[in-house]
Amino acid sequence: MSKRIGFVEPPAPIHIELDGEVVEAYEGESVAALLVLHRDGMSRHDRDGDARGLWCNMGTCSECFVRLLEHGRSRRVRACLLEATDGMRIATGSHTQDD
Ligand code: FES
């Protein structure tokens, strides 16, 4: 079941890779929104193995770190500040343990 607002006409879908799974998104939609849709808002696990996820949704708490995989590298980014773009590759969970 979709969790998106139903009365808004969405733009053409794009596709991103989330933990190796191709998921549909919309250009400009936040990666945080995609975590809510596909990961119950969970972004990673901390050093104790506890699940972490969205909290402030405005870039200040750092609870939403995920890994952006691009150009053969991986870097931590805040999901709530990152807009989905076609072909983007994101890793959550154990791939995003604290550095
Ligand atoms: S949810 Fe707080 S920084 Fe993203």
Residues whose N, C-alpha, C, O or C-beta is under 5 A from the ligand:
A	BS01	FES	L54 W55 C56 N57 M58 G59 T60 C61 S62 E63 C64 R78 C80
